[in-house]
Amino acid sequence: MTVSYRFFPLALLLLAGATASAEEIRVGVVKASSSGDVFIAAERGYFRDQGLEVSLVPFEGAQPIAVAVVTGDLDIGVSGLTAGFYSLAGQGELRLIGGESRDVPTYQYIGYLASNRAFAAGLTAPRALAGHSLAITQMGAPGQYALGRLAEKYGFDVKSVQLVPLYSFPSIVTALAGNQVDAGLLAAAPGLAAVERGAARLIGWAGDETPWQVSGVYTATVTADGREEMLRRFLAGCREGARDYAAAFSAEDGTRRNGPDSGAVLDIIAKYTGEPASDMSRALGYIDPEGRVDAADIERQIAWYKAQHLLKGDIDAATLIDKHYVRALPQ
């Protein structure tokens, strides 16, 4: 489905009794609930309150967003943290300035699915993936790191899993339904829809198995160094949206539950993603209400991608994570 976004106008801001034009910025987002805080902030005027007119530019995947930020076509990117992202960051082109979605227990965002044939043959849990084929969107995608963490947890060789890049969730579903692959890593909404149609079997959730930092907010190094005020205002708007998201979908102890505002928030996210609110309500990821980053996991991701020869050169997490902006998650 093609979704055309016109998330605007975010109008003029009244400052100290005088009318001034809001600062215009372009932000790349993936059409997924993992960017829910940004969608809420745009819809409820939190960016406008910060003096920003934010044009949200939708993408189907994370890597093109990182490239567009480097070329200056976008001011900010909000997406999954891929090997390609880390490669550009390692060249000094990008800085991580905020956290976004994390996979954590009780939140169901990225699922492990098995084909019906593989399930019948014994592939009934993620720990049994050794020796099987697994469909992912692309090599270096965040799901590949999740698999690496899973292999470490259960002590199997990650290379024993045959990775099959299929570039889209619909293609993964088709391969599972046709028993062309044994398993697949899928976002919750298309994954559960496939399960309900009988096309595959759900065998586990990544957040329950191996919590990790899925996505983040980033910008070009030149922007991080030269436009601090704008970036701080953008992040403040994101935090307002993230707090609304948490109030809608989190209990006081941080576990998943629907609150009184969940219906209204789901409608906002559905508007920006094109996915039915009823589908998303069954499985949503976690967004930190303060936009914090799991810095330790970022270090692990870099080390893991290097070990898999998906990254080259000396990439320093301490340089990538811009401490002028980032709020680190307590370890």
C-alpha positions, 0 to 999 in steps of 0.5 A: 500500500502506498501512503502519501503523507501531508502531515501539515501544515504545522503553522506559525508559532506565537513567540513572546507576542510576535508572530514568527515562522516555524523552522522547517525540517525534513525527517525520514521515518519508516512506516511502522509503529516503532516511530509512534512517538514521532507520529503522535508529536506531529499529530498533536502539535508537539513539534509546533509547540517547539517552533518546528514545522516538521515534514515527515518523509516516509520510507519502506526501509531504514538504509535509504533514510541514513543515506538521505541524512548523509546527503542532506536531503533529510535533516533527521532520520528515525529508523532501525540501526542497520549495519549500513547505518553503522558503516556511515557513522564509522566514516564520521557521517552520522551521529546518534542523538536519541533512542527510539524503539527497543525490543523488551519482554512483554512487548511484541514487535519482532516475531520469529515465525516458522513455516507449517512444515518446519513447525511440524518437523520440530521447529517450535521455538527460536532456540531450535533455529540451528540448521534451518533457513531463516528469511530476513529483509536484508543482510545487515538488517537489525533482525540479523543482530537479534539472531546473533544474540539468540545464538549466543544465548542458546550456544549454537553457531549463528552460521548454522542458520542459512539466512535468506534476504527477501527485502520485504515482509510480504515476500517473507510471508509468501516464502513461509506460506510456500514452505520455501524457508523454514522460518522468518523474522517479521514485524508483529502486524504482518506476522500475526496476520500470516499466523491467523491465515494459517500461513505460518506458526508463531514460535517466539518474540525477539523482545522476550528472548534478547532485549535490544535497541532496535531503532534510534534518532540520528542526524548528519555530523555537520548538523549535530555540530551546527544546529544544536538548538533545532535538534534539542527542540525536535527531541523535546517534541519526540519525548512528549510523543513518547510519553503519550505512547507510554501512557497509552501502552505501558503499565506503571511497572513498564510492562505492556497494557492498554490505557484509556488513551490507547484507542486514540493513539492507535488511530494516530499511528494507523493514520501515518502507517496505513496499517489498521489500528485493530492489527497493531493493537495486538502487538506493539513495540516499546518506546522509551518515554524519555528517548533514552539509548541503551548505549551498552547494546549499541557497543554490542551491536557494533562489535557483533557486526564487526565479528560477522565482517559486515563492518570494516574499520574502527567504529567508536561507539563513544563517538557515534553516540553524541553525548550532547543529546543522548540520554543513556539508559541506566545499566 
